[in-house]
C-alpha cells in the first residue's frame, strides 16, 4: 500500500537530503502523501509515501506509540487487525488511528519480535525502538512485499525498492556473482543483481544496532516427512477444509475503505479468487483481463465466460506487440530485475488500466502453482513420489546423475533432480555462447546449481520429504519471490496494491498437508484447488490444463516494433557497456534470427529478453 525508507547511522546524523531523495523515489508507490521522521539525536530516519486504503483520514506515517519511544513505517496490509485492536485496547493500549498498520507498534511493545507470529498478510515494515536503540525490519512470509537494504560507510539503508537506495546515496554497480547465478538459475534468496544491495529473505526479519546487523528467520515452509503417521482426513474432508480456508483468505482481503477489483485470466487461480470474492461482495466486482493480439496466447474469451457466470464487470486491456515493445524499458526499470518475456510488460499495462479506472486494490491469483503443484514439470517430479516410502536418508540411488552435467550435485543431494531445474539447465545453456571471454573465464568453475542448493537447510526442510514437496519448497523459495512476485513493483508503479489470497500462510499450512494424490490426479494438476473451487469455476476453466501466463514472444515474428527495440539496444552503446556479454556474438545471433524457424525463434526468446533487459537496467540506472 505504500513505500518505506529507513536509515540508521552508526555515528553522525543521517543525511536529511538522502532520506528525502530516497522517499521521493517511491512517490509512485504512495501518491496520497509523503512524510519523514528523524529522531532527536539524528541517527535514525524513517520515510513513507502513502497509498490510502484503510483509514483514509488518520493513518499517516511514520506513526508512533503512546510514549513516542517506538516509530514505524509499514508497507502492505495486516488482516484480522480489528480483532487485534480490540484485544490491545482491552489490555490498556491507546491507539491513535483506525489504521491496520498501528497494531504492529503495540504488539511489538508487548512481545518484541514475537509480534510477527500474530501478523497475517502481505507486509514489510521498519520500526525504530528508541529505548533499546534497535531498528527492527521484517518481510512477510512469502515475500509478497519487497524489502531491500545496503550498508554504505557507517549507514544502513532500507527501502521498498532498489531505486530508492540509489536515490539515497547507494552506488549502482553490478554484482557479478549474483548476475551469473541469475543467468543460469535464480538469485540466492538474500541477494540482488546489484553490488552491496541485499534483500531480506521472505519470512525473515532484520535487527540493526549501531554496531551490528543480524538477519533472523521467523517462518519457513515446512512439509511433513514422508510416511509420517499423522491421521489423514478423507479426500472429501480435506477439500472441504481447503475450500473454507481459501474462502476466508479471500474474504479478509476484501476489507478496505476503497473499492477492491480483481485480475482475471483464463486459469484456475484467478478464476477461483474472483469467484470466492464475488460471494462476499454486495455489488459486481470489476475484473481486469489483458488481451493479446495472438490467438495462442489470448485468454479473453475464457475470462469473459467466467466473468459472465460470476456477474463481474469485465474490463478488456489490450496489449498489442507494439505497446509491449514501447513500454518494455519502463517496465524493466520498475521491476529492477531481468525479464524473460513480455508478460511483465503486460502486467505493467494492466495495472496502468486499473489505476486509470480509479482502483487502488486488486485481488490476484499468484501462489496456486507453488502451493498446489501447478507448473508443467510437476508431473515429472510426482513420478518420483511414493505415497508411503520407506527411506531414512535423503540420498537414494536413481541413476543418471551425470545426464545434465552440473545437476549431478542436485541429484546426489536430493536423490532426484527437479524437472524445472533440468528444463532451466537446457534452456539457459545458450548463454555459454554469448558470454564475454573475461566473464566466462572468471566463472568457468562455478556450479550455479551447487551454489543454489547450498543456501537451503537441506536436513531440516528437504530431507525425508516427498520429492514433489522438495521441489515445491525450492520453487517457492526461489522462483516465487525472485520471478513471480517482482510483479508487485510493476503494480505499485501505478499505485495499485495487489492482495494474494493463495499466499495466505494459513492456506499454506493446509496446502502443505495435501497428500501427493491430491496435487495431481490423472490429467488434472492442482487437483485439490480445482475441487475446492469447483463451485465457482466454469466447466471450461475446471477442465482446462495449466497454461502459463505468457505474452506472445518478442521473437515470434520478425520485423515491427519488437525487432526494432532489440536492434536499437543490442547493436548500440547500451550493449557495449554491459560487462557480461560478447556484443559480436549477440549481434550474430540477432542476424540469424530471421532465418530460423518459428520454434527455434520462440526458444531463444527468453535468452534475448534477458540480454535486452540487462541493457535497459545498465542504461536506466547508469550501473558501474
N, C-alpha and C positions, 0 to 999 in steps of 0.2 A: 504493500500500500504506500510505500514511502522510499526515500533514500536516506541512508545514515552514514555519518562520518564520526570517527573518534581519533583523537591524538593524545598521546601520553609522552611527555618529555622526561628524561632521566634527571636532568639538571635544570636548565633555564626554562623560561616560559615558552609555550607553544607559539608559533607564529600565527598571529591573527589572520593575516592575508592568506596563509596557506590553508587554514581552516575554512575561510570563506571561499577561496578558489575551489577547494575540493567539493564543498557543498553546492556551489553554483554548477559544477559539472554534472550534478544529479538533478537539476531542475526538471528534466523531462519525467523523472520518477514521481515528483511531487510538485505540480504546478499550483497547488492551492495554498502554499505558504512555505516560508523558509526562515528558520531561526537557528541561533547559535547560543551556546553557553560555555563560558570559560570559568574555571574555578578561581576563587580569590587569589590563590598562590600562583596561578597562571600555568601550572604544569599539565593541566588536563583541559581539553576542549571537546565539546560534542556539537555536531551539526545535524540538521534534519530538514528534509524537504517533504512536504506533506501532500498526500493524496487523500482527501477527506472521504471516508467511507462509513465509519462508525463514530458517533458523537461529533457531528459536524461543527458544533459551536464551541466546545470547551476542551477538545482533545489535542491542543497544540503541544508540540515537543520542541526541545527537551523538557521533560517533566520531572518533578521531584517528589519525595515523600514528605511526611509532615514536618520533620525537623531539618529538611534541606540537606541531610547527610548523604542521601542517595539521589543520583540523577541518571536518567535513562533516555535512550533513543531506540525506537523499535521500528522494524520493517516487517510487515506481514500482519497476520491475524491470529489471535488466541480465541479458540472456540470454547463454549461452555463457560465463558467468562462471567456471565451474570450470576450463576450459582456460586462461583468462587468469590465474587464481590460480596455477596450476601454473607458468606462464611467469614470473610475478612472483617466485615463491619460488625458482625456479632462478637468477634474477638477484639474489638476496640479500635480497629484501624479507621482513620478518617480519610476517605477517598475524595479527591477534589473534582474529578471528572466522571463522565459516563463512558469513557473510553475503555476498550478491552486492554489496551497497552498498559494501563496503570497497574493492573494486578501483579505484574512481574516485580514492581518495586516492593510491594508489601509482602509477597511470597518470599522474596529474597531477604527482606528484613527479618522474617521469622526463621527461615530454614536454609539460607545461603544458597549454594549452587544446587542443592536438592530441589529447588523450585522447578527445575527443568522437568522433573518427573510428574509435575502437576499441570504442565502446559501441553495443550493439544492444538496443533495447527501447523501453518507454514510461517516460519518466522526467522528473523535474525535480529539480534539486539546487542547494544553495548551499554553497560551500566557502570558508573563510577561510584565506588564505595569510599567516601572520604575518611570514615573512621579507621578503616583498615588499609587505606591507600592502595586499593586494588581496582584494576579495570577488569571487569567480568563481561566477556562477549560470548555469544553462543549462536549456533545454527541449528535449524530443525533437523529432525531425524533422517529424512531422506535427502536433504539438501535442496528443497524447492527454492528457498531464498538464499541468495549468494552472500558470502562474507569473505572479503579479501583483506590481506594485511601485509605490511612490509616494515622493516626496521632500517632506517637510514640514520647514520650517526647515532645520536642519543635519543631519537624519537621513534615511537611506534605509531604507525598509521593504520587505520582500519576504515573500510568503506564498502558500500554495496556493489560498487563496480570498480574495475581496474582504472578506468579513465579518470575517476575521482582521485585515485592515488597519484596518477601522473600530474593532474592539475594541482595537487597539494605539494608537489615537490619531489616525488619519487621518480628517478630517471627511468626512461623507457628503453629497455635493452632486451634482446632475445636471450632466453635460457636455452642454450644449445642442447643440453641433456634432455630437457623436457620436450623440446621440439622433435628430437629424434624419436623419443618414446611415443609421442602423439602420432608421428607419421606411420609407425609400424604397429601400434596397438592403441593404447589410451594412456593419458596422463596418470601418474600416481595421484591418489586422492587428495594429497595436500599441496600439489604443485599447480603452476600455471605455465603458460608459454613464455613468461617474462622473468628475467633475472631478478632475484630478490623479492619477488611477489608471490605470496602463498595464499592458499585458501584454507579456511577452517574446514576440515572434512565434515561431511554430514554426520549428525549425531555427536558432535564434539563441542566443547567449549574451551575458551582461552582465558587464562588468568595471567595478568601482567602487573608487575610492580616496577618500581624504578630500576631494579637490578635483575629482573628475571621475567621470562615469558614461558609459559607452560601450556601445552595443548592436552586436554583430557577427553577421553571418550566416555559419554554418559549413556549411550544407547547403541545397539547394533542389531542387525537382523540375526535371528537365531532359529535355525531349523532343527527339529528334533533328530536325534540319532536314529539311523535305520534300525528297524527291528525292536524299537522301544516298546514297552508293554503298556503304554498309556491306553486307557479304554477309548475306543473309537465309536463315535455316533454312526448311525446308518447314513448312507449317502443322502437320503431324503432329509434327515435331520440336519446334516451338515449344510446342505444347500439352503434350507430354511434359515438357519442361523446366519449364513453369509448374506442372504437377502436382507435380513433385518439390520445387519451391521452396515451394509452399503447404504441402505435407506437412511439410516441415522447420519452417516458421514455426509451424505448429500444434504440432508435437512439442515444440519447445523451450519453448513457453508452457504446457505441462503440467507443467513442473518446479516442484514446490512441496513444502513439508513439511506441507501441509494438503490435503484433497480439493479437486479442481477440478470445477466444474459448468459448465453451458453454457446460454446463451439459445437459444431456438428459435422462429422464426416460420414462416410459410408460404413464405418466399423462398429463393432460391438461396444467398445469402451465409451465413446462419446454418446452413442445412442442410449446406452444404459443410464448414464448420468443424466442426460436430458429427460429421459422417461421418468426416472425417480423424482427429479426436480419438479416436473410438471404436476405430480401428485401432491406437491406441497405448495403450489402456487395458486392463488385465487384468480390470477389473470394469465393469459397466454404468455409463455416465455419467448423472448426474442432470441432466435438462434442464428448463427452466422456460419456460412459454408463457403469455402474457397472453390472457385470453378476454374479449371484449366482448359486450354484450347487444344487438348489432345484427348480423344475418347478413352484411351487405355489408362489414363491417369485421373480422369474426371469422375467425381462421385456425386455430382449434383443431383441426378435423378434419384439415387438411393436416399440421399439426405432429404429430398423433397417428400418422398414417400413416408419416411419416418416422421418428419415434421407434421405432415397431414394427419397421421394417426394420433399423434400426441397433442394436436391442437396448438402447435408452436407457430409463431410468426417467423418465417424463414427469410433471411437476407442473403442474396447471392453476391459474392465478392469476386469479381473477375480478375484473374491473374494471368494474362497472356504472356508469352515469352518476352515480348518487348518490355513489358512492365517489370518482369522479373530481372531482366538484364539492367534496366535503368536504375533499379533500387538495390542491386546486389551490393555495391560498395557501402551504402548506408547501413544495410542490414549486418554486414560483416563487422563494421566498426562498432555497432551497438552490441553485437554478440561477443566480441573480444576473443574469438576463437576461430578455428578453421572450419569451413563449411564443406560438405561433401555432395550437396545437391541444392537445387533452387528452393527446396521446401522451407528452409529458414527464411528466405525472402518472402515466400508466400505467407508465412506466419506474420511477418512484419507488415505486409499489406493488409492482411486480415485484421490485425489489431488497429491499424490506422482507420479502417472502416468502422470498427467497433467504437473507437473514440469519436469519430465524426458523427456517429449515430447517437452520441450522448451517454454512452455507458462507460462505467469505470471498473466493473467487476464481471468476470466471466467464469463459468464452470468449464473445466476441461477434462479430458479422458485419459491423461497420461497416467501410467502406472499399471495398466491392465496387463500388458505384455510381461512386465517384470515380476509381477506377483503371481500370475496365473499361466506362465509359460506360453505366451502368445507369439513369440518370434518364430520365424520359419525353421530355424535349425533345432528348435526344442525337441522335435520329434526324434531326431537322431540321438540326442542326449538321453531321451527317455528309453531308448533301446538298450542302454547300459544298466537300466534300473531294474532291480528285483524288489518286489514289494516287501519281502521278508528275507533279506540277505543275511548270510552268516559270515561276517568278517569283522575282525577286530582291529585291522590296520588299514590306513588309507591307501597304502600301496598294494596293488594287486596286478597280477600278470594278465595282459590282454594282447600283447604283441603289437608290432607295427609302430614302435615308438620313434623310429627314425624317419617315418614317412614324410614328415614336414619339417625336417631339419631342427631348427631351434625350438620346436614344440616338444622335443624329447624331454626337456626338463619338466614341462607341464605333465606329460604322460607319466614320468617317474614319480612325481609328487602326488598327483591326484589319482593315478591309476587309469585314467582315460583323458582324452583331450576334448574339451567342449567344442561342439561343432562350429560355434560362432568364431572361435579362435582360428580354426582351420580355414574358414572362409576368409577371414581377415588376412591371414598369412599369405594366402594365394593372391587375394586382390591387391594387397599393398606391395607385393614383391616388385612391381614395376618401378617403384621408386628407386630401386637399386641402380637402374639405368639412367636416372635423371640427376642423381646427387652430384654436387661438385666434388672434385677429387680430394680436396682438403677435408671436407666434411665427411666424406665416405671413409677416408683413411683414419680420421680421429675416432670413428665409431666402428671400425672394422671388426672388433672383437666383442662388441656389445650384443647381448642377447635380450631384446626387449621383453620377451615372454618370461624370462627368469626374473628380470627387474620387476615386472608387473606382479607376478605371483608372490614375490618375496615381501611385498608390503602388507600382506594379509596374515592374520593369525590362523594359520592352517590347522594347527592342532585343536584349537578351541572352536573354530567356526566352520571348518570344512571336513575334518576327519570324521569318519564313521557316518557321514550323511549320504543320502542317496545322490547319485551323480546328477540327477535333474535339479536337486536342491543346491548342490555345489555350484552348478553353472548359473542358477538363478541368483545366488548370492554374489558371485563375481560380476555378473551383468549389472545388478542393482548398485554395486559399489564402484562401478567404473563408467559404463556406458550411460546409465541413468543420469547421474549428476553432471558428467562432463560432455554429454552429447544431447540427450533428450531435454534436460531441464535448462540448458542455456537459452531455451525459448523464453524463459522468464525475462531476460534482458531485451528481447525483441518486443515483448508485450509492454514492458514498462517504458520502452522508448516512446510509446504513445499514451503513457499514464493509464494503462489497463492492467489491473491486478487479476491474475488467474488463481483460481481455487481448485484444488486437486483432490477430490473425494477418495479416489482409489489409492492415494498415497497417505491416507489416514493411518496412523500407526496401530490403531485398534483393529482396523480392517486387516492389516498385515498379520497381526497376532493370530487371527483366524485363518487367513490365507496360508500361513506357514504350516498349519496343521493339516492341510489338504493332502490326502494320500495321492501318489502319482497317478492313480487311475482316474482321479477327478480333475487332473490338469489337462490331459489329452485322452480322448476316448474316440476310437475309430478315426473318422476324418475330421473331428472337431477338436481344435485346440481351444484352450481357455474354457474347457467344458463346464467347470463349476460356475464360472462367471456367466456363461451363456444361460445356464439353467436358472441361476439366481435372478437374472434379469429378463428371463423369457417372457414374463407377463407384460413387459413394456417394449419388447422388440418386435419389429415386423418380421414376418416369416423369411423375407429376403435377407435381412441382416442376420437373423439367427442361423440360417443355413449357409451363409457366405463364408468361405475360407478367409483366413487372415490376408489382408492386403496392406502392406506398409504404406504410410502416408508419404508418398514421394511425388515431387513435381516432375513434369516431363524433363528428361535430362537436357542439359545445355548442348550436348553433342548430338542430340537426336537428328537434327537437320543442320546441314552446312549452310552458311550464308546467314544474313539477317543480323539483328542486334546482338544476339548472344555471341556469335563468332567475332563480330567487331569488338566486343568487350574483351574477349580473350586476346585478340590480335593486339589491341592497344596496350594491354598490361604486359603480356608475355614477351612481346618484342621490344618493349620500351624500357625506360630508365628504372621503373619500379622493379622489374625483374632483375636488372643488372645489380641493383642494390641488395637483393636478397642473398644472404651468405650460404644458403643450403643447396642451391641447385646450379647445374651447369646450363646456362641460358641457351647455348648452342644445342644441347640435347633436347631441351624443352621446345625450342623453335622447330627442330627437326620433327618432333612428334606432332606439333601443330601443323606442319606442312603435309604430313602423311595422313592426317585425319580425314580429309575429304575423299581419299582413295580407299578407305577402309569400309567394310560392310557395316550395316547399321548395328548389328550385335556387338561388334568389336568397339565401335564408337561409344555405345552405351556403357560397355565395360570399363572404358577409360574415363568416363565422366567424373567419377569421384576423385580420380588422380588429378585431373586438370582443375577441378574445383578447389582442391586443397592448395595447389600451387597458386591459383588465382587469388584465393582469399589471403594467402601469405603476402602476396604483393599489396593487397589492399591494406592490411594491417601495417606493413612496412611503410607505406605512403602516408596513411592517415595519422599514425602516431609517431612518425619520424623516428623509428626504432634504430638504436645504435647497435 
